[in-house]
Amino acid sequence: MGSEVIVILTIFSALFGVCYLYFSTRNKERMALIEKGADASIFTRSPQRAAPVWRILTLNFALLLMGIGAGVMVGGILHHLLRVDYEIAMPGSIFLLAGTGLLIAFFIVKKMSQEQ
């Protein structure tokens, strides 16, 4: 019972520590730039952004799910037609095709950023 509490406290304290360091460091950097007279526009997002974040996330998520679906289909085909063990065919094909989907998404996003 005591070890579960320790694990949960460790996870939450690590999360708090990361957030605290991120925000305090960001604040110190901004204060130093303001003291040196830097323009405040550097704190806003740049208008030259390649594509909105939601488009990139949607594309990655869609191609990941398509790769998982294709992996399930290929794993089923490998299991039934080629008599490959189910424990080998399914995870192997799912991970292979999900990774392929993410790789395709990477190249599409890269092409989108080069066009703009």
Secondary structure per residue as TSV (DSSP state, phi and psi in degrees):
chain	resnum	aa	ss	phi	psi
A	1	M	-	360.0	-39.6
A	2	G	H	-71.4	-31.5
A	3	S	H	-70.6	-31.2
A	4	E	H	-65.8	-39.9
A	5	V	H	-64.9	-41.2
A	6	I	H	-63.6	-42.2
A	7	V	H	-64.0	-45.0
A	8	I	H	-64.9	-43.1
A	9	L	H	-62.7	-38.6
A	10	T	H	-64.5	-42.9
A	11	I	H	-64.0	-48.0
A	12	F	H	-67.0	-37.1
A	13	S	H	-68.9	-36.6
A	14	A	H	-65.8	-41.7
A	15	L	H	-63.2	-44.0
A	16	F	H	-62.6	-42.1
A	17	G	H	-62.8	-42.1
A	18	V	H	-64.4	-46.0
A	19	C	H	-62.9	-43.1
A	20	Y	H	-61.8	-46.6
A	21	L	H	-64.1	-39.3
A	22	Y	H	-62.0	-51.1
A	23	F	H	-71.9	-37.8
A	24	S	H	-69.5	-39.0
A	25	T	H	-66.2	-41.5
A	26	R	H	-62.4	-42.0
A	27	N	H	-64.0	-43.6
A	28	K	H	-64.5	-40.1
A	29	E	H	-63.2	-44.0
A	30	R	H	-66.1	-41.2
A	31	M	H	-63.9	-39.2
A	32	A	H	-66.2	-39.2
A	33	L	H	-67.8	-38.3
A	34	I	H	-66.6	-39.5
A	35	E	H	-63.6	-32.6
A	36	K	T	-84.3	-3.7
A	37	G	T	87.5	24.1
A	38	A	-	-71.2	154.8
A	39	D	-	-71.2	140.5
A	40	A	G	-73.7	-11.2
A	41	S	G	-69.7	-14.8
A	42	I	G	-72.3	-14.4
A	43	F	G	-84.2	-14.4
A	44	T	S	-92.4	164.7
A	45	R	-	-70.6	144.9
A	46	S	-	-77.9	142.9
A	47	P	T	-74.7	-8.8
A	48	Q	T	-86.7	15.3
A	49	R	-	-59.2	137.8
A	50	A	S	-62.8	-52.2
A	51	A	S	-153.8	154.3
A	52	P	-	-60.6	147.2
A	53	V	H	-61.3	-36.9
A	54	W	H	-64.6	-32.0
A	55	R	H	-68.8	-41.7
A	56	I	H	-66.8	-43.8
A	57	L	H	-64.0	-40.8
A	58	T	H	-64.0	-42.7
A	59	L	H	-63.0	-46.7
A	60	N	H	-61.8	-44.3
A	61	F	H	-65.7	-41.8
A	62	A	H	-64.3	-45.7
A	63	L	H	-70.5	-30.0
A	64	L	H	-64.7	-46.2
A	65	L	H	-66.1	-36.8
A	66	M	H	-64.5	-39.0
A	67	G	H	-66.6	-37.8
A	68	I	H	-66.1	-43.3
A	69	G	H	-62.5	-43.3
A	70	A	H	-65.7	-35.7
A	71	G	H	-65.0	-38.3
A	72	V	H	-64.8	-42.5
A	73	M	H	-65.3	-45.5
A	74	V	H	-65.6	-39.6
A	75	G	H	-62.3	-40.6
A	76	G	H	-64.0	-41.0
A	77	I	H	-64.8	-44.0
A	78	L	H	-61.6	-38.7
A	79	H	H	-70.7	-44.6
A	80	H	H	-83.7	-40.3
A	81	L	H	-88.0	-41.5
A	82	L	S	-100.7	0.0
A	83	R	-	57.8	35.9
A	84	V	-	-78.0	143.4
A	85	D	-	-55.3	140.1
A	86	Y	H	-61.8	-38.5
A	87	E	H	-68.8	-18.2
A	88	I	H	-98.3	-42.6
A	89	A	H	-67.0	-47.1
A	90	M	H	-67.3	-58.8
A	91	P	H	-62.2	-38.9
A	92	G	H	-62.5	-47.0
A	93	S	H	-72.9	-35.3
A	94	I	H	-63.7	-49.5
A	95	F	H	-66.2	-38.7
A	96	L	H	-63.9	-48.0
A	97	L	H	-78.3	-28.6
A	98	A	H	-66.8	-41.6
A	99	G	H	-65.0	-37.3
A	100	T	H	-64.0	-40.6
A	101	G	H	-62.3	-42.2
A	102	L	H	-68.1	-34.4
A	103	L	H	-66.2	-41.3
A	104	I	H	-62.9	-41.6
A	105	A	H	-62.1	-39.4
A	106	F	H	-60.1	-46.2
A	107	F	H	-69.0	-33.2
A	108	I	H	-67.1	-43.4
A	109	V	H	-65.1	-39.9
A	110	K	H	-61.5	-41.5
A	111	K	H	-67.4	-38.9
A	112	M	H	-62.6	-39.4
A	113	S	H	-73.0	-29.3
A	114	Q	H	-74.8	-28.8
A	115	E	H	-71.5	-27.7
A	116	Q	-	-96.0	360.0
